Amino acid sequence: PTAPPPSGATKTVTTPNETFSPSEVTIPAGGSVTWQFSGARHNVTFQGAAPSGGSIPDQDAGTSASRTFALAGTYNYLCTRHAGMNGRVIVQ
C-alpha cells in the first residue's frame, strides 16, 4: 500500500474572474494540485518544467483536473485563453 500524502500535500486552485486563485501554491514533493474551472473555458499550460501528465488542455466550467508533482522545483503556468491569467506551483 502507498503511504498517505504528507500534510499540506493537496492544494486546490480555482478560476474566479479569469484569474487563478491562489496564484501561487506551495506543496511538498509528491503533492498534488487540483484546478477547479469555473466561469469560462480554461487550460493550464506549463512553461518549462511540467509535472507528470503535462499541461491540462481546455476544460469547460464545472470540471476539474489534477496533477501530481514528484520533483522539487518551480512550475510556472498560464491559461492561453486569457491574457494575464498566470500561476505558479512551488514544490519543496
mmCIF file as gemmi writes it, N, C-alpha and C atoms, coordinates in Angstrom:
data_model
loop_
_atom_site.group_PDB
_atom_site.id
_atom_site.type_symbol
_atom_site.label_atom_id
_atom_site.label_alt_id
_atom_site.label_comp_id
_atom_site.label_asym_id
_atom_site.label_entity_id
_atom_site.label_seq_id
_atom_site.pdbx_PDB_ins_code
_atom_site.Cartn_x
_atom_site.Cartn_y
_atom_site.Cartn_z
_atom_site.occupancy
_atom_site.B_iso_or_equiv
_atom_site.pdbx_formal_charge
_atom_site.auth_seq_id
_atom_site.auth_asym_id
_atom_site.pdbx_PDB_model_num
ATOM 1 N N . PRO Axp A 1 ? 0.836 -1.208 0 1 0 ? 1 A 1
ATOM 2 C CA . PRO Axp A 1 ? 0 0 0 1 0 ? 1 A 1
ATOM 3 C C . PRO Axp A 1 ? 0.867 1.253 0 1 0 ? 1 A 1
ATOM 4 N N . THR Axp A 2 ? 0.376 2.284 -0.604 1 0 ? 2 A 1
ATOM 5 C CA . THR Axp A 2 ? 1.136 3.538 -0.63 1 0 ? 2 A 1
ATOM 6 C C . THR Axp A 2 ? 0.855 4.329 0.641 1 0 ? 2 A 1
ATOM 7 N N . ALA Axp A 3 ? 1.852 5.072 1.06 1 0 ? 3 A 1
ATOM 8 C CA . ALA Axp A 3 ? 1.706 5.91 2.25 1 0 ? 3 A 1
ATOM 9 C C . ALA Axp A 3 ? 0.794 7.085 1.925 1 0 ? 3 A 1
ATOM 10 N N . PRO Axp A 4 ? 0.058 7.578 2.92 1 0 ? 4 A 1
ATOM 11 C CA . PRO Axp A 4 ? -0.772 8.759 2.661 1 0 ? 4 A 1
ATOM 12 C C . PRO Axp A 4 ? 0.113 9.965 2.358 1 0 ? 4 A 1
ATOM 13 N N . PRO Axp A 5 ? -0.385 10.915 1.589 1 0 ? 5 A 1
ATOM 14 C CA . PRO Axp A 5 ? 0.436 12.087 1.278 1 0 ? 5 A 1
ATOM 15 C C . PRO Axp A 5 ? 0.719 12.901 2.539 1 0 ? 5 A 1
ATOM 16 N N . PRO Axp A 6 ? 1.843 13.601 2.563 1 0 ? 6 A 1
ATOM 17 C CA . PRO Axp A 6 ? 2.151 14.429 3.731 1 0 ? 6 A 1
ATOM 18 C C . PRO Axp A 6 ? 1.146 15.565 3.891 1 0 ? 6 A 1
ATOM 19 N N . SER Axp A 7 ? 1.094 16.1 5.085 1 0 ? 7 A 1
ATOM 20 C CA . SER Axp A 7 ? 0.19 17.214 5.367 1 0 ? 7 A 1
ATOM 21 C C . SER Axp A 7 ? 0.475 18.381 4.423 1 0 ? 7 A 1
ATOM 22 N N . GLY Axp A 8 ? -0.578 19.009 3.937 1 0 ? 8 A 1
ATOM 23 C CA . GLY Axp A 8 ? -0.403 20.148 3.052 1 0 ? 8 A 1
ATOM 24 C C . GLY Axp A 8 ? -0.047 19.752 1.628 1 0 ? 8 A 1
ATOM 25 N N . ALA Axp A 9 ? -0.176 18.441 1.325 1 0 ? 9 A 1
ATOM 26 C CA . ALA Axp A 9 ? 0.276 17.958 0.028 1 0 ? 9 A 1
ATOM 27 C C . ALA Axp A 9 ? -0.738 18.167 -1.08 1 0 ? 9 A 1
ATOM 28 N N . THR Axp A 10 ? -1.963 18.52 -0.707 1 0 ? 10 A 1
ATOM 29 C CA . THR Axp A 10 ? -3 18.705 -1.716 1 0 ? 10 A 1
ATOM 30 C C . THR Axp A 10 ? -3.504 20.136 -1.655 1 0 ? 10 A 1
ATOM 31 N N . LYS Axp A 11 ? -3.442 20.825 -2.778 1 0 ? 11 A 1
ATOM 32 C CA . LYS Axp A 11 ? -3.925 22.208 -2.85 1 0 ? 11 A 1
ATOM 33 C C . LYS Axp A 11 ? -4.959 22.3 -3.957 1 0 ? 11 A 1
ATOM 34 N N . THR Axp A 12 ? -5.881 23.236 -3.814 1 0 ? 12 A 1
ATOM 35 C CA . THR Axp A 12 ? -6.9 23.477 -4.823 1 0 ? 12 A 1
ATOM 36 C C . THR Axp A 12 ? -6.754 24.911 -5.333 1 0 ? 12 A 1
ATOM 37 N N . VAL Axp A 13 ? -6.808 25.06 -6.652 1 0 ? 13 A 1
ATOM 38 C CA . VAL Axp A 13 ? -6.762 26.372 -7.291 1 0 ? 13 A 1
ATOM 39 C C . VAL Axp A 13 ? -8.078 26.548 -8.05 1 0 ? 13 A 1
ATOM 40 N N . THR Axp A 14 ? -8.739 27.679 -7.846 1 0 ? 14 A 1
ATOM 41 C CA . THR Axp A 14 ? -9.987 27.975 -8.549 1 0 ? 14 A 1
ATOM 42 C C . THR Axp A 14 ? -9.738 29.075 -9.592 1 0 ? 14 A 1
ATOM 43 N N . THR Axp A 15 ? -10.753 29.345 -10.409 1 0 ? 15 A 1
ATOM 44 C CA . THR Axp A 15 ? -10.569 30.291 -11.515 1 0 ? 15 A 1
ATOM 45 C C . THR Axp A 15 ? -11.639 31.387 -11.539 1 0 ? 15 A 1
ATOM 46 N N . PRO Axp A 16 ? -11.746 32.162 -10.447 1 0 ? 16 A 1
ATOM 47 C CA . PRO Axp A 16 ? -12.756 33.233 -10.453 1 0 ? 16 A 1
ATOM 48 C C . PRO Axp A 16 ? -12.31 34.406 -11.329 1 0 ? 16 A 1
ATOM 49 N N . ASN Axp A 17 ? -13.251 34.961 -12.075 1 0 ? 17 A 1
ATOM 50 C CA . ASN Axp A 17 ? -12.991 36.189 -12.843 1 0 ? 17 A 1
ATOM 51 C C . ASN Axp A 17 ? -11.732 36.111 -13.695 1 0 ? 17 A 1
ATOM 52 N N . GLU Axp A 18 ? -11.525 34.955 -14.327 1 0 ? 18 A 1
ATOM 53 C CA . GLU Axp A 18 ? -10.375 34.761 -15.214 1 0 ? 18 A 1
ATOM 54 C C . GLU Axp A 18 ? -9.041 35.024 -14.523 1 0 ? 18 A 1
ATOM 55 N N . THR Axp A 19 ? -8.941 34.516 -13.28 1 0 ? 19 A 1
ATOM 56 C CA . THR Axp A 19 ? -7.676 34.518 -12.546 1 0 ? 19 A 1
ATOM 57 C C . THR Axp A 19 ? -7.502 33.133 -11.928 1 0 ? 19 A 1
ATOM 58 N N . PHE Axp A 20 ? -6.267 32.786 -11.588 1 0 ? 20 A 1
ATOM 59 C CA . PHE Axp A 20 ? -6.023 31.588 -10.797 1 0 ? 20 A 1
ATOM 60 C C . PHE Axp A 20 ? -5.96 32.021 -9.338 1 0 ? 20 A 1
ATOM 61 N N . SER Axp A 21 ? -6.743 31.37 -8.453 1 0 ? 21 A 1
ATOM 62 C CA . SER Axp A 21 ? -6.791 31.75 -7.049 1 0 ? 21 A 1
ATOM 63 C C . SER Axp A 21 ? -6.624 30.515 -6.162 1 0 ? 21 A 1
ATOM 64 N N . PRO Axp A 22 ? -5.576 30.473 -5.312 1 0 ? 22 A 1
ATOM 65 C CA . PRO Axp A 22 ? -4.49 31.474 -5.254 1 0 ? 22 A 1
ATOM 66 C C . PRO Axp A 22 ? -3.581 31.346 -6.477 1 0 ? 22 A 1
ATOM 67 N N . SER Axp A 23 ? -2.87 32.423 -6.771 1 0 ? 23 A 1
ATOM 68 C CA . SER Axp A 23 ? -2 32.405 -7.949 1 0 ? 23 A 1
ATOM 69 C C . SER Axp A 23 ? -0.71 31.628 -7.697 1 0 ? 23 A 1
ATOM 70 N N . GLU Axp A 24 ? -0.399 31.401 -6.414 1 0 ? 24 A 1
ATOM 71 C CA . GLU Axp A 24 ? 0.8 30.628 -6.074 1 0 ? 24 A 1
ATOM 72 C C . GLU Axp A 24 ? 0.475 29.674 -4.946 1 0 ? 24 A 1
ATOM 73 N N . VAL Axp A 25 ? 0.857 28.404 -5.113 1 0 ? 25 A 1
ATOM 74 C CA . VAL Axp A 25 ? 0.691 27.405 -4.053 1 0 ? 25 A 1
ATOM 75 C C . VAL Axp A 25 ? 2.033 26.714 -3.827 1 0 ? 25 A 1
ATOM 76 N N . THR Axp A 26 ? 2.258 26.285 -2.587 1 0 ? 26 A 1
ATOM 77 C CA . THR Axp A 26 ? 3.475 25.555 -2.231 1 0 ? 26 A 1
ATOM 78 C C . THR Axp A 26 ? 3.068 24.195 -1.694 1 0 ? 26 A 1
ATOM 79 N N . ILE Axp A 27 ? 3.683 23.148 -2.238 1 0 ? 27 A 1
ATOM 80 C CA . ILE Axp A 27 ? 3.392 21.773 -1.816 1 0 ? 27 A 1
ATOM 81 C C . ILE Axp A 27 ? 4.705 21.022 -1.653 1 0 ? 27 A 1
ATOM 82 N N . PRO Axp A 28 ? 4.698 19.93 -0.881 1 0 ? 28 A 1
ATOM 83 C CA . PRO Axp A 28 ? 5.89 19.086 -0.8 1 0 ? 28 A 1
ATOM 84 C C . PRO Axp A 28 ? 5.998 18.22 -2.062 1 0 ? 28 A 1
ATOM 85 N N . ALA Axp A 29 ? 7.205 17.747 -2.356 1 0 ? 29 A 1
ATOM 86 C CA . ALA Axp A 29 ? 7.389 16.813 -3.458 1 0 ? 29 A 1
ATOM 87 C C . ALA Axp A 29 ? 6.46 15.624 -3.254 1 0 ? 29 A 1
ATOM 88 N N . GLY Axp A 30 ? 5.799 15.19 -4.322 1 0 ? 30 A 1
ATOM 89 C CA . GLY Axp A 30 ? 4.82 14.121 -4.225 1 0 ? 30 A 1
ATOM 90 C C . GLY Axp A 30 ? 3.41 14.624 -3.996 1 0 ? 30 A 1
ATOM 91 N N . GLY Axp A 31 ? 3.283 15.923 -3.769 1 0 ? 31 A 1
ATOM 92 C CA . GLY Axp A 31 ? 1.97 16.526 -3.556 1 0 ? 31 A 1
ATOM 93 C C . GLY Axp A 31 ? 1.253 16.768 -4.875 1 0 ? 31 A 1
ATOM 94 N N . SER Axp A 32 ? 0.003 17.195 -4.772 1 0 ? 32 A 1
ATOM 95 C CA . SER Axp A 32 ? -0.781 17.414 -5.984 1 0 ? 32 A 1
ATOM 96 C C . SER Axp A 32 ? -1.57 18.708 -5.894 1 0 ? 32 A 1
ATOM 97 N N . VAL Axp A 33 ? -1.934 19.203 -7.072 1 0 ? 33 A 1
ATOM 98 C CA . VAL Axp A 33 ? -2.766 20.398 -7.195 1 0 ? 33 A 1
ATOM 99 C C . VAL Axp A 33 ? -3.961 20.033 -8.054 1 0 ? 33 A 1
ATOM 100 N N . THR Axp A 34 ? -5.146 20.446 -7.592 1 0 ? 34 A 1
ATOM 101 C CA . THR Axp A 34 ? -6.369 20.283 -8.375 1 0 ? 34 A 1
ATOM 102 C C . THR Axp A 34 ? -6.849 21.664 -8.796 1 0 ? 34 A 1
ATOM 103 N N . TRP Axp A 35 ? -7.062 21.829 -10.085 1 0 ? 35 A 1
ATOM 104 C CA . TRP Axp A 35 ? -7.627 23.069 -10.616 1 0 ? 35 A 1
ATOM 105 C C . TRP Axp A 35 ? -9.112 22.851 -10.825 1 0 ? 35 A 1
ATOM 106 N N . GLN Axp A 36 ? -9.928 23.737 -10.236 1 0 ? 36 A 1
ATOM 107 C CA . GLN Axp A 36 ? -11.382 23.694 -10.407 1 0 ? 36 A 1
ATOM 108 C C . GLN Axp A 36 ? -11.75 24.852 -11.328 1 0 ? 36 A 1
ATOM 109 N N . PHE Axp A 37 ? -12.321 24.521 -12.485 1 0 ? 37 A 1
ATOM 110 C CA . PHE Axp A 37 ? -12.582 25.525 -13.513 1 0 ? 37 A 1
ATOM 111 C C . PHE Axp A 37 ? -14.014 26.043 -13.416 1 0 ? 37 A 1
ATOM 112 N N . SER Axp A 38 ? -14.147 27.375 -13.521 1 0 ? 38 A 1
ATOM 113 C CA . SER Axp A 38 ? -15.466 27.993 -13.443 1 0 ? 38 A 1
ATOM 114 C C . SER Axp A 38 ? -15.51 29.215 -14.36 1 0 ? 38 A 1
ATOM 115 N N . GLY Axp A 39 ? -16.719 29.623 -14.699 1 0 ? 39 A 1
ATOM 116 C CA . GLY Axp A 39 ? -16.932 30.875 -15.415 1 0 ? 39 A 1
ATOM 117 C C . GLY Axp A 39 ? -16.729 30.811 -16.918 1 0 ? 39 A 1
ATOM 118 N N . ALA Axp A 40 ? -15.664 30.171 -17.347 1 0 ? 40 A 1
ATOM 119 C CA . ALA Axp A 40 ? -15.338 30.113 -18.769 1 0 ? 40 A 1
ATOM 120 C C . ALA Axp A 40 ? -14.481 28.889 -19.011 1 0 ? 40 A 1
ATOM 121 N N . ARG Axp A 41 ? -14.148 28.64 -20.259 1 0 ? 41 A 1
ATOM 122 C CA . ARG Axp A 41 ? -13.233 27.541 -20.584 1 0 ? 41 A 1
ATOM 123 C C . ARG Axp A 41 ? -11.809 28.002 -20.293 1 0 ? 41 A 1
ATOM 124 N N . HIS Axp A 42 ? -11.049 27.159 -19.605 1 0 ? 42 A 1
ATOM 125 C CA . HIS Axp A 42 ? -9.671 27.481 -19.23 1 0 ? 42 A 1
ATOM 126 C C . HIS Axp A 42 ? -8.764 26.293 -19.523 1 0 ? 42 A 1
ATOM 127 N N . ASN Axp A 43 ? -7.456 26.55 -19.496 1 0 ? 43 A 1
ATOM 128 C CA . ASN Axp A 43 ? -6.464 25.491 -19.558 1 0 ? 43 A 1
ATOM 129 C C . ASN Axp A 43 ? -5.327 25.844 -18.618 1 0 ? 43 A 1
ATOM 130 N N . VAL Axp A 44 ? -4.462 24.876 -18.362 1 0 ? 44 A 1
ATOM 131 C CA . VAL Axp A 44 ? -3.262 25.082 -17.543 1 0 ? 44 A 1
ATOM 132 C C . VAL Axp A 44 ? -2.093 24.658 -18.423 1 0 ? 44 A 1
ATOM 133 N N . THR Axp A 45 ? -1.364 25.649 -18.927 1 0 ? 45 A 1
ATOM 134 C CA . THR Axp A 45 ? -0.262 25.4 -19.848 1 0 ? 45 A 1
ATOM 135 C C . THR Axp A 45 ? 1.045 25.718 -19.132 1 0 ? 45 A 1
ATOM 136 N N . PHE Axp A 46 ? 1.838 24.681 -18.879 1 0 ? 46 A 1
ATOM 137 C CA . PHE Axp A 46 ? 3.097 24.872 -18.162 1 0 ? 46 A 1
ATOM 138 C C . PHE Axp A 46 ? 4.144 25.444 -19.092 1 0 ? 46 A 1
ATOM 139 N N . GLN Axp A 47 ? 4.96 26.339 -18.544 1 0 ? 47 A 1
ATOM 140 C CA . GLN Axp A 47 ? 6.061 26.945 -19.281 1 0 ? 47 A 1
ATOM 141 C C . GLN Axp A 47 ? 7.346 26.377 -18.705 1 0 ? 47 A 1
ATOM 142 N N . GLY Axp A 48 ? 8.075 25.621 -19.5 1 0 ? 48 A 1
ATOM 143 C CA . GLY Axp A 48 ? 9.28 24.977 -18.976 1 0 ? 48 A 1
ATOM 144 C C . GLY Axp A 48 ? 8.899 23.673 -18.312 1 0 ? 48 A 1
ATOM 145 N N . ALA Axp A 49 ? 9.39 23.462 -17.084 1 0 ? 49 A 1
ATOM 146 C CA . ALA Axp A 49 ? 9.153 22.202 -16.368 1 0 ? 49 A 1
ATOM 147 C C . ALA Axp A 49 ? 7.66 21.959 -16.207 1 0 ? 49 A 1
ATOM 148 N N . ALA Axp A 50 ? 7.256 20.701 -16.382 1 0 ? 50 A 1
ATOM 149 C CA . ALA Axp A 50 ? 5.852 20.323 -16.203 1 0 ? 50 A 1
ATOM 150 C C . ALA Axp A 50 ? 5.787 19.033 -15.395 1 0 ? 50 A 1
ATOM 151 N N . PRO Axp A 51 ? 4.705 18.844 -14.639 1 0 ? 51 A 1
ATOM 152 C CA . PRO Axp A 51 ? 4.554 17.61 -13.879 1 0 ? 51 A 1
ATOM 153 C C . PRO Axp A 51 ? 4.204 16.448 -14.801 1 0 ? 51 A 1
ATOM 154 N N . SER Axp A 52 ? 4.212 15.257 -14.241 1 0 ? 52 A 1
ATOM 155 C CA . SER Axp A 52 ? 3.766 14.073 -14.969 1 0 ? 52 A 1
ATOM 156 C C . SER Axp A 52 ? 2.35 14.323 -15.476 1 0 ? 52 A 1
ATOM 157 N N . GLY Axp A 53 ? 2.115 14.009 -16.739 1 0 ? 53 A 1
ATOM 158 C CA . GLY Axp A 53 ? 0.801 14.275 -17.323 1 0 ? 53 A 1
ATOM 159 C C . GLY Axp A 53 ? 0.801 15.563 -18.123 1 0 ? 53 A 1
ATOM 160 N N . GLY Axp A 54 ? 1.767 16.445 -17.828 1 0 ? 54 A 1
ATOM 161 C CA . GLY Axp A 54 ? 1.932 17.668 -18.611 1 0 ? 54 A 1
ATOM 162 C C . GLY Axp A 54 ? 0.819 18.676 -18.422 1 0 ? 54 A 1
ATOM 163 N N . SER Axp A 55 ? 0.702 19.551 -19.399 1 0 ? 55 A 1
ATOM 164 C CA . SER Axp A 55 ? -0.292 20.618 -19.347 1 0 ? 55 A 1
ATOM 165 C C . SER Axp A 55 ? -1.702 20.042 -19.4 1 0 ? 55 A 1
ATOM 166 N N . ILE Axp A 56 ? -2.657 20.844 -18.939 1 0 ? 56 A 1
ATOM 167 C CA . ILE Axp A 56 ? -4.062 20.445 -18.933 1 0 ? 56 A 1
ATOM 168 C C . ILE Axp A 56 ? -4.744 21.186 -20.086 1 0 ? 56 A 1
ATOM 169 N N . PRO Axp A 57 ? -5.3 20.442 -21.046 1 0 ? 57 A 1
ATOM 170 C CA . PRO Axp A 57 ? -5.949 21.109 -22.188 1 0 ? 57 A 1
ATOM 171 C C . PRO Axp A 57 ? -7.224 21.831 -21.773 1 0 ? 57 A 1
ATOM 172 N N . ASP Axp A 58 ? -7.835 22.542 -22.709 1 0 ? 58 A 1
ATOM 173 C CA . ASP Axp A 58 ? -9.056 23.298 -22.415 1 0 ? 58 A 1
ATOM 174 C C . ASP Axp A 58 ? -10.073 22.464 -21.651 1 0 ? 58 A 1
ATOM 175 N N . GLN Axp A 59 ? -10.594 23.061 -20.578 1 0 ? 59 A 1
ATOM 176 C CA . GLN Axp A 59 ? -11.602 22.425 -19.734 1 0 ? 59 A 1
ATOM 177 C C . GLN Axp A 59 ? -12.805 23.343 -19.632 1 0 ? 59 A 1
ATOM 178 N N . ASP Axp A 60 ? -13.988 22.765 -19.689 1 0 ? 60 A 1
ATOM 179 C CA . ASP Axp A 60 ? -15.199 23.556 -19.54 1 0 ? 60 A 1
ATOM 180 C C . ASP Axp A 60 ? -15.43 23.912 -18.079 1 0 ? 60 A 1
ATOM 181 N N . ALA Axp A 61 ? -16.177 24.994 -17.836 1 0 ? 61 A 1
ATOM 182 C CA . ALA Axp A 61 ? -16.566 25.38 -16.481 1 0 ? 61 A 1
ATOM 183 C C . ALA Axp A 61 ? -17.291 24.212 -15.821 1 0 ? 61 A 1
ATOM 184 N N . GLY Axp A 62 ? -17.032 24.026 -14.527 1 0 ? 62 A 1
ATOM 185 C CA . GLY Axp A 62 ? -17.672 22.955 -13.783 1 0 ? 62 A 1
ATOM 186 C C . GLY Axp A 62 ? -16.865 21.671 -13.746 1 0 ? 62 A 1
ATOM 187 N N . THR Axp A 63 ? -15.701 21.663 -14.393 1 0 ? 63 A 1
ATOM 188 C CA . THR Axp A 63 ? -14.844 20.48 -14.373 1 0 ? 63 A 1
ATOM 189 C C . THR Axp A 63 ? -13.603 20.771 -13.528 1 0 ? 63 A 1
ATOM 190 N N . SER Axp A 64 ? -12.837 19.719 -13.267 1 0 ? 64 A 1
ATOM 191 C CA . SER Axp A 64 ? -11.584 19.899 -12.546 1 0 ? 64 A 1
ATOM 192 C C . SER Axp A 64 ? -10.569 18.908 -13.085 1 0 ? 64 A 1
ATOM 193 N N . ALA Axp A 65 ? -9.295 19.19 -12.824 1 0 ? 65 A 1
ATOM 194 C CA . ALA Axp A 65 ? -8.207 18.308 -13.232 1 0 ? 65 A 1
ATOM 195 C C . ALA Axp A 65 ? -7.085 18.448 -12.217 1 0 ? 65 A 1
ATOM 196 N N . SER Axp A 66 ? -6.342 17.358 -12.014 1 0 ? 66 A 1
ATOM 197 C CA . SER Axp A 66 ? -5.259 17.347 -11.027 1 0 ? 66 A 1
ATOM 198 C C . SER Axp A 66 ? -3.95 16.921 -11.668 1 0 ? 66 A 1
ATOM 199 N N . ARG Axp A 67 ? -2.858 17.382 -11.073 1 0 ? 67 A 1
ATOM 200 C CA . ARG Axp A 67 ? -1.527 16.925 -11.446 1 0 ? 67 A 1
ATOM 201 C C . ARG Axp A 67 ? -0.75 16.675 -10.162 1 0 ? 67 A 1
ATOM 202 N N . THR Axp A 68 ? 0.092 15.64 -10.178 1 0 ? 68 A 1
ATOM 203 C CA . THR Axp A 68 ? 0.965 15.321 -9.055 1 0 ? 68 A 1
ATOM 204 C C . THR Axp A 68 ? 2.382 15.735 -9.418 1 0 ? 68 A 1
ATOM 205 N N . PHE Axp A 69 ? 3.045 16.392 -8.477 1 0 ? 69 A 1
ATOM 206 C CA . PHE Axp A 69 ? 4.379 16.948 -8.702 1 0 ? 69 A 1
ATOM 207 C C . PHE Axp A 69 ? 5.398 16.133 -7.916 1 0 ? 69 A 1
ATOM 208 N N . ALA Axp A 70 ? 6.13 15.259 -8.606 1 0 ? 70 A 1
ATOM 209 C CA . ALA Axp A 70 ? 7.073 14.358 -7.943 1 0 ? 70 A 1
ATOM 210 C C . ALA Axp A 70 ? 8.389 15.05 -7.599 1 0 ? 70 A 1
ATOM 211 N N . LEU Axp A 71 ? 8.772 16.049 -8.395 1 0 ? 71 A 1
ATOM 212 C CA . LEU Axp A 71 ? 10.095 16.659 -8.254 1 0 ? 71 A 1
ATOM 213 C C . LEU Axp A 71 ? 10.007 18.087 -7.737 1 0 ? 71 A 1
ATOM 214 N N . ALA Axp A 72 ? 10.939 18.435 -6.839 1 0 ? 72 A 1
ATOM 215 C CA . ALA Axp A 72 ? 11.009 19.802 -6.336 1 0 ? 72 A 1
ATOM 216 C C . ALA Axp A 72 ? 11.328 20.758 -7.478 1 0 ? 72 A 1
ATOM 217 N N . GLY Axp A 73 ? 10.816 21.973 -7.364 1 0 ? 73 A 1
ATOM 218 C CA . GLY Axp A 73 ? 11.092 22.979 -8.377 1 0 ? 73 A 1
ATOM 219 C C . GLY Axp A 73 ? 9.962 23.986 -8.425 1 0 ? 73 A 1
ATOM 220 N N . THR Axp A 74 ? 10.082 24.937 -9.339 1 0 ? 74 A 1
ATOM 221 C CA . THR Axp A 74 ? 9.059 25.947 -9.551 1 0 ? 74 A 1
ATOM 222 C C . THR Axp A 74 ? 8.424 25.7 -10.907 1 0 ? 74 A 1
ATOM 223 N N . TYR Axp A 75 ? 7.115 25.586 -10.922 1 0 ? 75 A 1
ATOM 224 C CA . TYR Axp A 75 ? 6.357 25.282 -12.131 1 0 ? 75 A 1
ATOM 225 C C . TYR Axp A 75 ? 5.453 26.473 -12.444 1 0 ? 75 A 1
ATOM 226 N N . ASN Axp A 76 ? 5.827 27.237 -13.457 1 0 ? 76 A 1
ATOM 227 C CA . ASN Axp A 76 ? 5.03 28.384 -13.87 1 0 ? 76 A 1
ATOM 228 C C . ASN Axp A 76 ? 4.033 27.937 -14.925 1 0 ? 76 A 1
ATOM 229 N N . TYR Axp A 77 ? 2.827 28.49 -14.853 1 0 ? 77 A 1
ATOM 230 C CA . TYR Axp A 77 ? 1.804 28.125 -15.83 1 0 ? 77 A 1
ATOM 231 C C . TYR Axp A 77 ? 0.912 29.308 -16.149 1 0 ? 77 A 1
ATOM 232 N N . LEU Axp A 78 ? 0.137 29.163 -17.21 1 0 ? 78 A 1
ATOM 233 C CA . LEU Axp A 78 ? -0.803 30.198 -17.613 1 0 ? 78 A 1
ATOM 234 C C . LEU Axp A 78 ? -1.98 29.553 -18.32 1 0 ? 78 A 1
ATOM 235 N N . CYS Axp A 79 ? -3.04 30.334 -18.492 1 0 ? 79 A 1
ATOM 236 C CA . CYS Axp A 79 ? -4.162 29.947 -19.329 1 0 ? 79 A 1
ATOM 237 C C . CYS Axp A 79 ? -3.973 30.681 -20.645 1 0 ? 79 A 1
ATOM 238 N N . THR Axp A 80 ? -3.814 29.941 -21.722 1 0 ? 80 A 1
ATOM 239 C CA . THR Axp A 80 ? -3.542 30.575 -23.016 1 0 ? 80 A 1
ATOM 240 C C . THR Axp A 80 ? -4.776 31.281 -23.587 1 0 ? 80 A 1
ATOM 241 N N . ARG Axp A 81 ? -5.938 31.07 -22.98 1 0 ? 81 A 1
ATOM 242 C CA . ARG Axp A 81 ? -7.173 31.699 -23.447 1 0 ? 81 A 1
ATOM 243 C C . ARG Axp A 81 ? -7.384 33.09 -22.865 1 0 ? 81 A 1
ATOM 244 N N . HIS Axp A 82 ? -6.719 33.398 -21.763 1 0 ? 82 A 1
ATOM 245 C CA . HIS Axp A 82 ? -6.973 34.653 -21.047 1 0 ? 82 A 1
ATOM 246 C C . HIS Axp A 82 ? -5.654 35.336 -20.692 1 0 ? 82 A 1
ATOM 247 N N . ALA Axp A 83 ? -5.387 36.465 -21.325 1 0 ? 83 A 1
ATOM 248 C CA . ALA Axp A 83 ? -4.145 37.207 -21.082 1 0 ? 83 A 1
ATOM 249 C C . ALA Axp A 83 ? -4.029 37.578 -19.613 1 0 ? 83 A 1
ATOM 250 N N . GLY Axp A 84 ? -2.83 37.412 -19.054 1 0 ? 84 A 1
ATOM 251 C CA . GLY Axp A 84 ? -2.594 37.795 -17.665 1 0 ? 84 A 1
ATOM 252 C C . GLY Axp A 84 ? -3.058 36.772 -16.65 1 0 ? 84 A 1
ATOM 253 N N . MET Axp A 85 ? -3.568 35.622 -17.104 1 0 ? 85 A 1
ATOM 254 C CA . MET Axp A 85 ? -4.033 34.578 -16.185 1 0 ? 85 A 1
ATOM 255 C C . MET Axp A 85 ? -2.878 33.614 -15.953 1 0 ? 85 A 1
ATOM 256 N N . ASN Axp A 86 ? -2.093 33.898 -14.898 1 0 ? 86 A 1
ATOM 257 C CA . ASN Axp A 86 ? -0.856 33.169 -14.624 1 0 ? 86 A 1
ATOM 258 C C . ASN Axp A 86 ? -0.874 32.574 -13.229 1 0 ? 86 A 1
ATOM 259 N N . GLY Axp A 87 ? -0.097 31.51 -13.05 1 0 ? 87 A 1
ATOM 260 C CA . GLY Axp A 87 ? 0.031 30.905 -11.735 1 0 ? 87 A 1
ATOM 261 C C . GLY Axp A 87 ? 1.364 30.216 -11.57 1 0 ? 87 A 1
ATOM 262 N N . ARG Axp A 88 ? 1.609 29.738 -10.348 1 0 ? 88 A 1
ATOM 263 C CA . ARG Axp A 88 ? 2.877 29.087 -10.051 1 0 ? 88 A 1
ATOM 264 C C . ARG Axp A 88 ? 2.66 28.032 -8.983 1 0 ? 88 A 1
ATOM 265 N N . VAL Axp A 89 ? 3.32 26.886 -9.175 1 0 ? 89 A 1
ATOM 266 C CA . VAL Axp A 89 ? 3.352 25.841 -8.149 1 0 ? 89 A 1
ATOM 267 C C . VAL Axp A 89 ? 4.798 25.721 -7.703 1 0 ? 89 A 1
ATOM 268 N N . ILE Axp A 90 ? 5.03 25.858 -6.405 1 0 ? 90 A 1
ATOM 269 C CA . ILE Axp A 90 ? 6.365 25.689 -5.832 1 0 ? 90 A 1
ATOM 270 C C . ILE Axp A 90 ? 6.37 24.355 -5.103 1 0 ? 90 A 1
ATOM 271 N N . VAL Axp A 91 ? 7.277 23.463 -5.525 1 0 ? 91 A 1
ATOM 272 C CA . VAL Axp A 91 ? 7.374 22.137 -4.932 1 0 ? 91 A 1
ATOM 273 C C . VAL Axp A 91 ? 8.672 22.066 -4.14 1 0 ? 91 A 1
ATOM 274 N N . GLN Axp A 92 ? 8.546 21.786 -2.843 1 0 ? 92 A 1
ATOM 275 C CA . GLN Axp A 92 ? 9.716 21.781 -1.961 1 0 ? 92 A 1
ATOM 276 C C . GLN Axp A 92 ? 10.195 20.38 -1.668 1 0 ? 92 A 1
